[in-house]
Amino acid sequence: MEIRKGRLIQFRGSWGSGLGTLEIEDSETGEHEHIPCDNSATVRALETAFGDVITNGHTANG
């Protein structure tokens, strides 16, 4: 895995399956990459980093 600078475009996740995907735009190439992730851990990390992510009913504001 190569780590590069990028911009978070969106997060999509499923509470039922526990799976999520981060869409990141590569700052050098402009290409969008979809990175699989753990839904709940990622939502909590996004909430900590940006705030206003977890809404009523424990859904993600995305």
Chimera marker file (.cmm) of the C-alpha trace (Angstrom):
<marker_set name="trace">
<marker id="1" x="0.000" y="0.000" z="0.000" r="1" g="1" b="0" radius="0.5"/>
<marker id="2" x="1.278" y="3.439" z="-0.903" r="1" g="1" b="0" radius="0.5"/>
<marker id="3" x="0.238" y="6.379" z="1.270" r="1" g="1" b="0" radius="0.5"/>
<marker id="4" x="-0.324" y="9.656" z="-0.568" r="1" g="1" b="0" radius="0.5"/>
<marker id="5" x="-2.011" y="12.971" z="0.107" r="1" g="1" b="0" radius="0.5"/>
<marker id="6" x="-5.647" y="13.080" z="-0.919" r="1" g="1" b="0" radius="0.5"/>
<marker id="7" x="-9.054" y="14.611" z="-0.321" r="1" g="1" b="0" radius="0.5"/>
<marker id="8" x="-11.982" y="12.776" z="1.222" r="1" g="1" b="0" radius="0.5"/>
<marker id="9" x="-14.863" y="12.857" z="-1.240" r="1" g="1" b="0" radius="0.5"/>
<marker id="10" x="-17.415" y="10.712" z="0.559" r="1" g="1" b="0" radius="0.5"/>
<marker id="11" x="-18.051" y="7.844" z="2.903" r="1" g="1" b="0" radius="0.5"/>
<marker id="12" x="-20.615" y="5.111" z="2.369" r="1" g="1" b="0" radius="0.5"/>
<marker id="13" x="-21.328" y="2.437" z="4.902" r="1" g="1" b="0" radius="0.5"/>
<marker id="14" x="-23.832" y="-0.181" z="5.941" r="1" g="1" b="0" radius="0.5"/>
<marker id="15" x="-24.781" y="-0.576" z="9.581" r="1" g="1" b="0" radius="0.5"/>
<marker id="16" x="-26.154" y="-4.054" z="8.888" r="1" g="1" b="0" radius="0.5"/>
<marker id="17" x="-23.056" y="-5.477" z="7.222" r="1" g="1" b="0" radius="0.5"/>
<marker id="18" x="-20.500" y="-3.413" z="9.134" r="1" g="1" b="0" radius="0.5"/>
<marker id="19" x="-18.712" y="-2.597" z="5.881" r="1" g="1" b="0" radius="0.5"/>
<marker id="20" x="-17.877" y="0.830" z="4.527" r="1" g="1" b="0" radius="0.5"/>
<marker id="21" x="-16.036" y="2.547" z="1.701" r="1" g="1" b="0" radius="0.5"/>
<marker id="22" x="-14.089" y="5.796" z="1.676" r="1" g="1" b="0" radius="0.5"/>
<marker id="23" x="-13.815" y="7.599" z="-1.653" r="1" g="1" b="0" radius="0.5"/>
<marker id="24" x="-10.553" y="9.540" z="-1.817" r="1" g="1" b="0" radius="0.5"/>
<marker id="25" x="-9.332" y="11.864" z="-4.581" r="1" g="1" b="0" radius="0.5"/>
<marker id="26" x="-5.571" y="11.516" z="-5.142" r="1" g="1" b="0" radius="0.5"/>
<marker id="27" x="-4.005" y="14.998" z="-4.892" r="1" g="1" b="0" radius="0.5"/>
<marker id="28" x="-1.406" y="14.224" z="-7.561" r="1" g="1" b="0" radius="0.5"/>
<marker id="29" x="-3.429" y="12.362" z="-10.184" r="1" g="1" b="0" radius="0.5"/>
<marker id="30" x="-7.004" y="13.509" z="-9.461" r="1" g="1" b="0" radius="0.5"/>
<marker id="31" x="-8.123" y="9.890" z="-9.657" r="1" g="1" b="0" radius="0.5"/>
<marker id="32" x="-10.742" y="8.641" z="-7.215" r="1" g="1" b="0" radius="0.5"/>
<marker id="33" x="-9.987" y="5.524" z="-5.202" r="1" g="1" b="0" radius="0.5"/>
<marker id="34" x="-12.480" y="3.482" z="-3.181" r="1" g="1" b="0" radius="0.5"/>
<marker id="35" x="-10.954" y="2.134" z="0.010" r="1" g="1" b="0" radius="0.5"/>
<marker id="36" x="-12.806" y="-0.566" z="1.982" r="1" g="1" b="0" radius="0.5"/>
<marker id="37" x="-13.092" y="0.026" z="5.722" r="1" g="1" b="0" radius="0.5"/>
<marker id="38" x="-14.916" y="-0.977" z="8.892" r="1" g="1" b="0" radius="0.5"/>
<marker id="39" x="-18.165" y="1.012" z="9.014" r="1" g="1" b="0" radius="0.5"/>
<marker id="40" x="-18.505" y="1.774" z="12.738" r="1" g="1" b="0" radius="0.5"/>
<marker id="41" x="-14.828" y="2.513" z="13.424" r="1" g="1" b="0" radius="0.5"/>
<marker id="42" x="-14.652" y="4.805" z="10.397" r="1" g="1" b="0" radius="0.5"/>
<marker id="43" x="-17.818" y="6.700" z="11.363" r="1" g="1" b="0" radius="0.5"/>
<marker id="44" x="-16.427" y="7.257" z="14.871" r="1" g="1" b="0" radius="0.5"/>
<marker id="45" x="-13.092" y="8.454" z="13.447" r="1" g="1" b="0" radius="0.5"/>
<marker id="46" x="-14.856" y="10.850" z="11.054" r="1" g="1" b="0" radius="0.5"/>
<marker id="47" x="-16.992" y="12.153" z="13.939" r="1" g="1" b="0" radius="0.5"/>
<marker id="48" x="-13.866" y="12.787" z="16.020" r="1" g="1" b="0" radius="0.5"/>
<marker id="49" x="-12.030" y="14.480" z="13.154" r="1" g="1" b="0" radius="0.5"/>
<marker id="50" x="-14.834" y="16.577" z="11.644" r="1" g="1" b="0" radius="0.5"/>
<marker id="51" x="-17.841" y="16.520" z="14.001" r="1" g="1" b="0" radius="0.5"/>
<marker id="52" x="-21.509" y="16.536" z="12.950" r="1" g="1" b="0" radius="0.5"/>
<marker id="53" x="-21.178" y="13.117" z="11.293" r="1" g="1" b="0" radius="0.5"/>
<marker id="54" x="-23.347" y="10.983" z="13.578" r="1" g="1" b="0" radius="0.5"/>
<marker id="55" x="-26.984" y="12.130" z="13.480" r="1" g="1" b="0" radius="0.5"/>
<marker id="56" x="-30.159" y="11.127" z="15.320" r="1" g="1" b="0" radius="0.5"/>
<marker id="57" x="-30.865" y="7.426" z="14.951" r="1" g="1" b="0" radius="0.5"/>
<marker id="58" x="-27.132" y="6.728" z="14.772" r="1" g="1" b="0" radius="0.5"/>
<marker id="59" x="-26.940" y="7.345" z="11.036" r="1" g="1" b="0" radius="0.5"/>
<marker id="60" x="-24.026" y="9.025" z="9.292" r="1" g="1" b="0" radius="0.5"/>
<marker id="61" x="-24.510" y="12.464" z="7.803" r="1" g="1" b="0" radius="0.5"/>
<marker id="62" x="-22.702" y="12.005" z="4.551" r="1" g="1" b="0" radius="0.5"/>
<link id1="1" id2="2" r="1" g="1" b="0" radius="0.2"/>
<link id1="2" id2="3" r="1" g="1" b="0" radius="0.2"/>
<link id1="3" id2="4" r="1" g="1" b="0" radius="0.2"/>
<link id1="4" id2="5" r="1" g="1" b="0" radius="0.2"/>
<link id1="5" id2="6" r="1" g="1" b="0" radius="0.2"/>
<link id1="6" id2="7" r="1" g="1" b="0" radius="0.2"/>
<link id1="7" id2="8" r="1" g="1" b="0" radius="0.2"/>
<link id1="8" id2="9" r="1" g="1" b="0" radius="0.2"/>
<link id1="9" id2="10" r="1" g="1" b="0" radius="0.2"/>
<link id1="10" id2="11" r="1" g="1" b="0" radius="0.2"/>
<link id1="11" id2="12" r="1" g="1" b="0" radius="0.2"/>
<link id1="12" id2="13" r="1" g="1" b="0" radius="0.2"/>
<link id1="13" id2="14" r="1" g="1" b="0" radius="0.2"/>
<link id1="14" id2="15" r="1" g="1" b="0" radius="0.2"/>
<link id1="15" id2="16" r="1" g="1" b="0" radius="0.2"/>
<link id1="16" id2="17" r="1" g="1" b="0" radius="0.2"/>
<link id1="17" id2="18" r="1" g="1" b="0" radius="0.2"/>
<link id1="18" id2="19" r="1" g="1" b="0" radius="0.2"/>
<link id1="19" id2="20" r="1" g="1" b="0" radius="0.2"/>
<link id1="20" id2="21" r="1" g="1" b="0" radius="0.2"/>
<link id1="21" id2="22" r="1" g="1" b="0" radius="0.2"/>
<link id1="22" id2="23" r="1" g="1" b="0" radius="0.2"/>
<link id1="23" id2="24" r="1" g="1" b="0" radius="0.2"/>
<link id1="24" id2="25" r="1" g="1" b="0" radius="0.2"/>
<link id1="25" id2="26" r="1" g="1" b="0" radius="0.2"/>
<link id1="26" id2="27" r="1" g="1" b="0" radius="0.2"/>
<link id1="27" id2="28" r="1" g="1" b="0" radius="0.2"/>
<link id1="28" id2="29" r="1" g="1" b="0" radius="0.2"/>
<link id1="29" id2="30" r="1" g="1" b="0" radius="0.2"/>
<link id1="30" id2="31" r="1" g="1" b="0" radius="0.2"/>
<link id1="31" id2="32" r="1" g="1" b="0" radius="0.2"/>
<link id1="32" id2="33" r="1" g="1" b="0" radius="0.2"/>
<link id1="33" id2="34" r="1" g="1" b="0" radius="0.2"/>
<link id1="34" id2="35" r="1" g="1" b="0" radius="0.2"/>
<link id1="35" id2="36" r="1" g="1" b="0" radius="0.2"/>
<link id1="36" id2="37" r="1" g="1" b="0" radius="0.2"/>
<link id1="37" id2="38" r="1" g="1" b="0" radius="0.2"/>
<link id1="38" id2="39" r="1" g="1" b="0" radius="0.2"/>
<link id1="39" id2="40" r="1" g="1" b="0" radius="0.2"/>
<link id1="40" id2="41" r="1" g="1" b="0" radius="0.2"/>
<link id1="41" id2="42" r="1" g="1" b="0" radius="0.2"/>
<link id1="42" id2="43" r="1" g="1" b="0" radius="0.2"/>
<link id1="43" id2="44" r="1" g="1" b="0" radius="0.2"/>
<link id1="44" id2="45" r="1" g="1" b="0" radius="0.2"/>
<link id1="45" id2="46" r="1" g="1" b="0" radius="0.2"/>
<link id1="46" id2="47" r="1" g="1" b="0" radius="0.2"/>
<link id1="47" id2="48" r="1" g="1" b="0" radius="0.2"/>
<link id1="48" id2="49" r="1" g="1" b="0" radius="0.2"/>
<link id1="49" id2="50" r="1" g="1" b="0" radius="0.2"/>
<link id1="50" id2="51" r="1" g="1" b="0" radius="0.2"/>
<link id1="51" id2="52" r="1" g="1" b="0" radius="0.2"/>
<link id1="52" id2="53" r="1" g="1" b="0" radius="0.2"/>
<link id1="53" id2="54" r="1" g="1" b="0" radius="0.2"/>
<link id1="54" id2="55" r="1" g="1" b="0" radius="0.2"/>
<link id1="55" id2="56" r="1" g="1" b="0" radius="0.2"/>
<link id1="56" id2="57" r="1" g="1" b="0" radius="0.2"/>
<link id1="57" id2="58" r="1" g="1" b="0" radius="0.2"/>
<link id1="58" id2="59" r="1" g="1" b="0" radius="0.2"/>
<link id1="59" id2="60" r="1" g="1" b="0" radius="0.2"/>
<link id1="60" id2="61" r="1" g="1" b="0" radius="0.2"/>
<link id1="61" id2="62" r="1" g="1" b="0" radius="0.2"/>
</marker_set>
